[in-house]
Amino acid sequence: MVAGANASQAASSFDGSWSVSVSSNLSKCEASAYYAIRVANGKVSYEGGDASVSGQVDERGHIRVSIRTGGHGASGSGHLSGTKGVGTWRGQRAAILCSGRWEAQRM
């Protein structure tokens, strides 16, 4: 049991700071945004602003993230590899369903 707890706390090869660029497929949604996220022990957190971010990166680089800000929410998934990452996201802004892509670069 102790070994399992230590393994889940172990550093991930994706730990560190990442710059994430988010773009939308719809003109009625926010055109683009940038976030500085941090991965620590495979857990994702946001390094600024008033957004609430949670997520996880597994040992193969698969990432899932949820973000809430100003009463709006979105979720995304994708893959990190080395110093880059790509994926998709979807969420809702007022009554509009939004979606798009994101790209990440290790800082």
Z-matrix of the N, CA and C atoms (Angstrom, degrees):
N
C 1 1.437
C 2 1.516 1 110.64
N 3 1.301 2 119.10 1 -41.17
C 4 1.458 3 122.39 2 179.01
C 5 1.522 4 109.69 3 -65.70
N 6 1.317 5 118.39 4 -41.52
C 7 1.467 6 121.12 5 179.04
C 8 1.523 7 110.65 6 -60.99
N 9 1.329 8 118.03 7 -40.38
C 10 1.462 9 121.16 8 178.34
C 11 1.511 10 111.66 9 -64.33
N 12 1.316 11 117.25 10 -38.97
C 13 1.467 12 120.69 11 179.02
C 14 1.513 13 110.18 12 -66.28
N 15 1.326 14 117.54 13 -41.25
C 16 1.463 15 120.40 14 179.11
C 17 1.518 16 111.65 15 -67.12
N 18 1.318 17 118.21 16 -36.64
C 19 1.462 18 121.27 17 179.81
C 20 1.518 19 110.85 18 -64.84
N 21 1.333 20 117.63 19 -38.17
C 22 1.454 21 119.80 20 -179.24
C 23 1.521 22 111.60 21 -72.49
N 24 1.335 23 117.72 22 -20.60
C 25 1.452 24 122.77 23 179.75
C 26 1.532 25 111.84 24 -92.31
N 27 1.315 26 117.34 25 -4.95
C 28 1.465 27 121.28 26 -175.38
C 29 1.524 28 111.42 27 -67.18
N 30 1.314 29 114.79 28 149.94
C 31 1.461 30 120.72 29 179.23
C 32 1.525 31 110.39 30 -63.67
N 33 1.312 32 114.97 31 142.87
C 34 1.458 33 122.45 32 178.11
C 35 1.525 34 108.54 33 -95.22
N 36 1.324 35 117.75 34 150.33
C 37 1.466 36 120.24 35 176.14
C 38 1.523 37 111.09 36 -69.29
N 39 1.336 38 117.74 37 -7.34
C 40 1.466 39 121.91 38 178.46
C 41 1.524 40 111.85 39 -102.59
N 42 1.337 41 116.70 40 4.20
C 43 1.460 42 120.48 41 178.56
C 44 1.521 43 110.58 42 -61.62
N 45 1.327 44 115.74 43 144.89
C 46 1.455 45 121.99 44 177.85
C 47 1.513 46 110.55 45 133.09
N 48 1.328 47 115.10 46 -169.95
C 49 1.462 48 121.99 47 -178.38
C 50 1.522 49 110.57 48 -95.07
N 51 1.331 50 115.63 49 140.15
C 52 1.456 51 123.10 50 -179.35
C 53 1.524 52 109.01 51 -131.93
N 54 1.312 53 116.87 52 138.48
C 55 1.457 54 123.13 53 173.04
C 56 1.524 55 107.33 54 -99.16
N 57 1.336 56 116.21 55 124.00
C 58 1.466 57 120.91 56 -174.54
C 59 1.526 58 109.70 57 -118.23
N 60 1.320 59 115.55 58 126.95
C 61 1.462 60 123.42 59 176.18
C 62 1.518 61 108.18 60 -105.95
N 63 1.333 62 116.30 61 125.70
C 64 1.464 63 122.00 62 -176.65
C 65 1.519 64 108.83 63 -116.05
N 66 1.332 65 117.28 64 131.85
C 67 1.468 66 120.79 65 177.64
C 68 1.522 67 109.80 66 -128.64
N 69 1.334 68 115.40 67 153.62
C 70 1.459 69 121.94 68 -176.22
C 71 1.519 70 111.17 69 -106.92
N 72 1.327 71 115.62 70 150.33
C 73 1.466 72 121.80 71 175.39
C 74 1.525 73 112.26 72 -84.91
N 75 1.340 74 117.82 73 -17.03
C 76 1.455 75 121.87 74 -174.86
C 77 1.524 76 110.75 75 -114.76
N 78 1.322 77 116.89 76 137.88
C 79 1.462 78 120.71 77 -179.40
C 80 1.526 79 112.08 78 -68.99
N 81 1.336 80 118.87 79 -23.21
C 82 1.465 81 121.55 80 -179.72
C 83 1.527 82 112.56 81 -78.70
N 84 1.314 83 116.65 82 -10.64
C 85 1.454 84 121.53 83 178.12
C 86 1.529 85 108.26 84 -98.39
N 87 1.318 86 115.93 85 166.16
C 88 1.465 87 119.76 86 178.26
C 89 1.524 88 109.12 87 -56.09
N 90 1.329 89 116.87 88 127.70
C 91 1.465 90 121.95 89 -173.51
C 92 1.527 91 112.65 90 -63.43
N 93 1.336 92 116.74 91 -45.95
C 94 1.456 93 119.55 92 -179.98
C 95 1.522 94 109.83 93 -159.34
N 96 1.320 95 115.51 94 160.39
C 97 1.458 96 121.85 95 178.03
C 98 1.527 97 107.83 96 -154.20
N 99 1.307 98 115.15 97 157.68
C 100 1.465 99 121.23 98 178.26
C 101 1.516 100 108.83 99 -128.00
N 102 1.313 101 116.23 100 139.04
C 103 1.456 102 121.95 101 179.45
C 104 1.519 103 109.22 102 -134.02
N 105 1.315 104 116.23 103 144.34
C 106 1.463 105 122.21 104 170.90
C 107 1.519 106 106.02 105 -105.39
N 108 1.318 107 116.90 106 107.83
C 109 1.467 108 119.52 107 -179.81
C 110 1.517 109 109.30 108 -105.58
N 111 1.307 110 114.24 109 162.76
C 112 1.454 111 121.34 110 178.39
C 113 1.517 112 107.99 111 -127.67
N 114 1.322 113 116.26 112 135.64
C 115 1.462 114 121.99 113 173.58
C 116 1.525 115 106.70 114 -111.65
N 117 1.319 116 116.31 115 125.23
C 118 1.463 117 122.51 116 178.27
C 119 1.517 118 108.26 117 -135.20
N 120 1.315 119 116.41 118 119.57
C 121 1.466 120 122.04 119 -177.71
C 122 1.525 121 111.07 120 55.03
N 123 1.330 122 116.46 121 34.98
C 124 1.454 123 121.97 122 178.22
C 125 1.514 124 114.75 123 82.13
N 126 1.337 125 118.55 124 -3.08
C 127 1.464 126 122.13 125 179.70
C 128 1.526 127 109.81 126 -98.50
N 129 1.333 128 116.04 127 138.16
C 130 1.457 129 122.49 128 -176.29
C 131 1.526 130 110.03 129 -97.45
N 132 1.340 131 116.23 130 136.06
C 133 1.462 132 121.64 131 173.55
C 134 1.524 133 108.65 132 -140.53
N 135 1.314 134 115.51 133 161.62
C 136 1.462 135 122.46 134 -178.17
C 137 1.519 136 109.14 135 -100.41
N 138 1.333 137 117.09 136 136.57
C 139 1.455 138 121.86 137 -174.53
C 140 1.520 139 113.67 138 -98.42
N 141 1.309 140 119.29 139 27.94
C 142 1.452 141 119.43 140 177.78
C 143 1.508 142 112.19 141 170.54
N 144 1.315 143 115.81 142 165.30
C 145 1.455 144 120.11 143 177.40
C 146 1.507 145 112.87 144 79.19
N 147 1.323 146 114.87 145 -173.25
C 148 1.460 147 120.54 146 -176.32
C 149 1.521 148 113.03 147 -105.35
N 150 1.305 149 117.26 148 15.74
C 151 1.462 150 120.75 149 -180.00
C 152 1.524 151 110.52 150 -80.72
N 153 1.322 152 115.41 151 148.89
C 154 1.452 153 122.38 152 173.35
C 155 1.524 154 107.50 153 -104.25
N 156 1.321 155 116.67 154 117.61
C 157 1.464 156 121.73 155 -175.13
C 158 1.518 157 109.35 156 -122.12
N 159 1.321 158 116.27 157 136.21
C 160 1.455 159 121.40 158 172.38
C 161 1.510 160 108.31 159 -139.18
N 162 1.304 161 116.21 160 150.52
C 163 1.449 162 118.96 161 179.17
C 164 1.509 163 111.70 162 176.39
N 165 1.315 164 114.14 163 177.84
C 166 1.454 165 121.35 164 -175.61
C 167 1.530 166 109.81 165 -147.36
N 168 1.322 167 116.00 166 141.90
C 169 1.464 168 122.73 167 172.64
C 170 1.522 169 106.81 168 -116.52
N 171 1.334 170 117.45 169 127.07
C 172 1.466 171 118.31 170 178.56
C 173 1.531 172 110.12 171 -87.14
N 174 1.320 173 116.04 172 176.49
C 175 1.466 174 121.24 173 -174.90
C 176 1.530 175 113.51 174 -65.28
N 177 1.337 176 118.19 175 -16.82
C 178 1.466 177 121.80 176 177.93
C 179 1.525 178 112.35 177 -94.33
N 180 1.342 179 117.33 178 -4.06
C 181 1.459 180 121.11 179 177.91
C 182 1.515 181 114.49 180 98.15
N 183 1.325 182 117.63 181 0.33
C 184 1.465 183 119.74 182 176.38
C 185 1.523 184 108.73 183 -70.53
N 186 1.319 185 116.71 184 130.21
C 187 1.457 186 121.54 185 -175.42
C 188 1.523 187 110.29 186 -125.06
N 189 1.337 188 114.92 187 141.42
C 190 1.465 189 123.36 188 173.17
C 191 1.523 190 106.78 189 -132.03
N 192 1.332 191 115.71 190 132.65
C 193 1.457 192 120.94 191 -176.43
C 194 1.525 193 109.89 192 -138.24
N 195 1.332 194 116.19 193 144.04
C 196 1.460 195 122.98 194 171.79
C 197 1.515 196 108.02 195 -124.05
N 198 1.335 197 116.56 196 141.25
C 199 1.462 198 121.58 197 179.17
C 200 1.521 199 109.62 198 -134.47
N 201 1.346 200 116.15 199 138.99
C 202 1.461 201 122.66 200 175.89
C 203 1.512 202 107.17 201 -129.76
N 204 1.322 203 116.03 202 130.81
C 205 1.453 204 121.02 203 175.77
C 206 1.521 205 109.64 204 -154.77
N 207 1.302 206 116.50 205 134.71
C 208 1.461 207 121.18 206 176.95
C 209 1.513 208 114.71 207 54.18
N 210 1.313 209 118.54 208 35.51
C 211 1.453 210 121.17 209 179.90
C 212 1.518 211 114.86 210 80.54
N 213 1.321 212 117.29 211 1.10
C 214 1.463 213 122.03 212 178.36
C 215 1.522 214 109.03 213 -110.10
N 216 1.314 215 115.76 214 155.57
C 217 1.446 216 119.61 215 179.36
C 218 1.512 217 112.03 216 -141.28
N 219 1.327 218 115.13 217 156.41
C 220 1.461 219 121.29 218 176.59
C 221 1.519 220 108.12 219 -151.08
N 222 1.311 221 115.21 220 157.79
C 223 1.456 222 120.51 221 174.47
C 224 1.520 223 108.13 222 -134.59
N 225 1.314 224 114.80 223 150.75
C 226 1.456 225 119.71 224 -178.54
C 227 1.511 226 111.12 225 -142.69
N 228 1.303 227 114.45 226 161.91
C 229 1.452 228 120.60 227 175.69
C 230 1.517 229 108.52 228 -149.82
N 231 1.310 230 115.50 229 161.55
C 232 1.456 231 119.74 230 -179.93
C 233 1.502 232 110.72 231 170.64
N 234 1.338 233 115.33 232 -150.64
C 235 1.444 234 120.71 233 -174.26
C 236 1.516 235 110.67 234 -144.31
N 237 1.338 236 115.65 235 134.29
C 238 1.458 237 122.30 236 171.88
C 239 1.514 238 108.17 237 -102.90
N 240 1.327 239 116.18 238 142.25
C 241 1.458 240 121.04 239 179.18
C 242 1.517 241 108.28 240 -148.84
N 243 1.316 242 117.22 241 115.67
C 244 1.459 243 120.42 242 179.84
C 245 1.511 244 111.26 243 63.95
N 246 1.337 245 116.04 244 -110.07
C 247 1.464 246 120.60 245 -177.41
C 248 1.518 247 113.41 246 -111.18
N 249 1.339 248 117.41 247 8.02
C 250 1.468 249 120.65 248 -177.57
C 251 1.521 250 111.10 249 -134.00
N 252 1.315 251 115.15 250 164.40
C 253 1.448 252 120.41 251 176.33
C 254 1.516 253 110.40 252 -155.88
N 255 1.329 254 116.53 253 155.05
C 256 1.466 255 122.63 254 177.38
C 257 1.518 256 109.09 255 -144.34
N 258 1.332 257 115.29 256 156.71
C 259 1.447 258 119.04 257 177.11
C 260 1.509 259 111.73 258 179.50
N 261 1.319 260 115.12 259 -170.37
C 262 1.461 261 122.15 260 -179.53
C 263 1.523 262 108.71 261 -126.58
N 264 1.323 263 115.07 262 162.45
C 265 1.456 264 121.29 263 177.85
C 266 1.523 265 109.34 264 -143.62
N 267 1.324 266 116.36 265 160.57
C 268 1.459 267 122.26 266 170.76
C 269 1.509 268 109.42 267 -151.86
N 270 1.316 269 113.62 268 151.94
C 271 1.450 270 119.26 269 -178.50
C 272 1.508 271 110.62 270 -169.48
N 273 1.309 272 115.71 271 -168.47
C 274 1.456 273 120.61 272 -177.54
C 275 1.516 274 109.30 273 -133.23
N 276 1.320 275 115.74 274 135.48
C 277 1.461 276 123.37 275 174.92
C 278 1.513 277 105.77 276 -124.51
N 279 1.326 278 116.85 277 110.22
C 280 1.461 279 122.50 278 -171.56
C 281 1.527 280 107.43 279 56.89
N 282 1.330 281 119.06 280 -124.83
C 283 1.462 282 121.44 281 -179.12
C 284 1.528 283 111.88 282 -97.65
N 285 1.318 284 117.29 283 9.60
C 286 1.464 285 121.38 284 -175.86
C 287 1.531 286 109.73 285 -100.80
N 288 1.323 287 116.20 286 128.21
C 289 1.464 288 120.86 287 173.59
C 290 1.522 289 108.11 288 -84.43
N 291 1.313 290 116.10 289 125.11
C 292 1.462 291 121.99 290 -177.42
C 293 1.522 292 109.85 291 -115.47
N 294 1.314 293 115.81 292 155.51
C 295 1.459 294 121.24 293 175.52
C 296 1.520 295 108.47 294 -157.18
N 297 1.313 296 115.31 295 167.06
C 298 1.460 297 119.30 296 179.07
C 299 1.510 298 111.67 297 175.49
N 300 1.330 299 114.20 298 -157.78
C 301 1.461 300 122.14 299 -177.72
C 302 1.516 301 109.82 300 -122.22
N 303 1.307 302 115.96 301 160.39
C 304 1.450 303 120.68 302 171.65
C 305 1.523 304 109.52 303 -136.35
N 306 1.307 305 115.94 304 151.84
C 307 1.459 306 123.07 305 175.95
C 308 1.517 307 108.17 306 -131.88
N 309 1.304 308 117.28 307 140.35
C 310 1.460 309 121.66 308 -178.85
C 311 1.522 310 109.87 309 -124.26
N 312 1.322 311 114.57 310 149.79
C 313 1.457 312 122.78 311 177.19
C 314 1.520 313 107.25 312 -135.77
N 315 1.340 314 116.59 313 129.55
C 316 1.464 315 119.39 314 178.01
C 317 1.522 316 108.70 315 -68.30
N 318 1.333 317 116.09 316 136.38
C 319 1.473 318 120.52 317 -178.94
C 320 1.525 319 110.40 318 -94.83
